[in-house]
Amino acid sequence: MEQKRHLTGFGREEMEEFIKDLGEPRFRSKQIIKGLRGHRLREFGEMTDLPLALREKLAECATASSLTVRSRYVSIDGTRRYLMETAAGHPVETVYIPTANRDTICFSSQSGCPLKCEFCLTAKLGLLSNLTAGEIVEQIIIVLNDVYGERNEAPHGTNLVAMGAGEPFLNFENLLKAVDILAEEDGLFIVPRRITVSTAGIVPKIREFSALEARPNLAISISAPTDELRDVLMPINKRWNLAELMSAAGEFQSTLRRGETFTFEYVLLSGVNDSPALARKLAGLLKRHGLLKAKVNLIPHNPADPLPYEPSSKETVADFKAILEAEGIPAFVRTPRGRDIFAACGQLAARTGSAEADV
Ligand code: SF4
């Protein structure tokens, strides 16, 4: 049987072509986009502005719901983790993080991840699949619908971060297609400035990304200021070392536009990469490469069995931050969210278990 087309990830032209092939007038394409991404509907039957015959025709050959939510976990701090599954049965995890001013949704770009960052549980899964643009967009739709209900706006707007499972720059085309779809004014209308993409350091893609007209904000996960240590913690460093990474980061910085943000992420592991000497080395590295428009986000490690690391103490984190600031590098400490439900940074590994709620 021919597989149903997943329309949630169809760009405008693709949708027009599809509608034309069905023998329908072009304006139907706009209506479908409005229904799928503006009203966030996942069943064609709910698109009551379409004639019944077209709804039935669409249901036969297409789908608006390729992800299935298997479980939802709710943290004591309000964070929610969604464990979903693709049509092929691969796990997809998405995290909703409420804050006072704005919600953030942390989405996945891949099922599992091919990189082997030592402090990350997702690495243990290996790569299961690249997510399609439709699977990326549908994660956002599912979370917004769960929190606010179909058709309702998020009152404070939504920020997105590609910091769930996967290395987004190894699924570059689908990621960029999803970014275009997310920005549609008659759709979800989440513009690139509200999206941050985090990479472990895929240097050629950072360069390609830098040359884009419309692009999300960039975060680079660094987590060690020497090649010796980074080779161990983030083995991607053996492919592109710190000098190459800093050079690509410089290229991005030179094209930074007003309103865009540029961040280095540094996961602090107790006794491994959190010493005052390494804080000074990090500041020195960024200054040597002239990376003075970037800020550093310090992320205390989120412990997860069987990872062998512990988070740095509050005092150590504060000292590390103070050293960076004294060197003129803006530094911020990221508050861990959803640790109790395995939703925090580095903890996504399709875990099931207690604290489960009805979806
Ligand atoms: S930290 Fe990110 S890039 Fe590294 S293994 Fe985990 S998911 Fe992959």
Residues whose N, C-alpha, C, O or C-beta is under 5 A from the ligand:
A	BS01	SF4	C113 L115 K116 C117 C120 T122 A123 G164 A165 G166 E167 A200
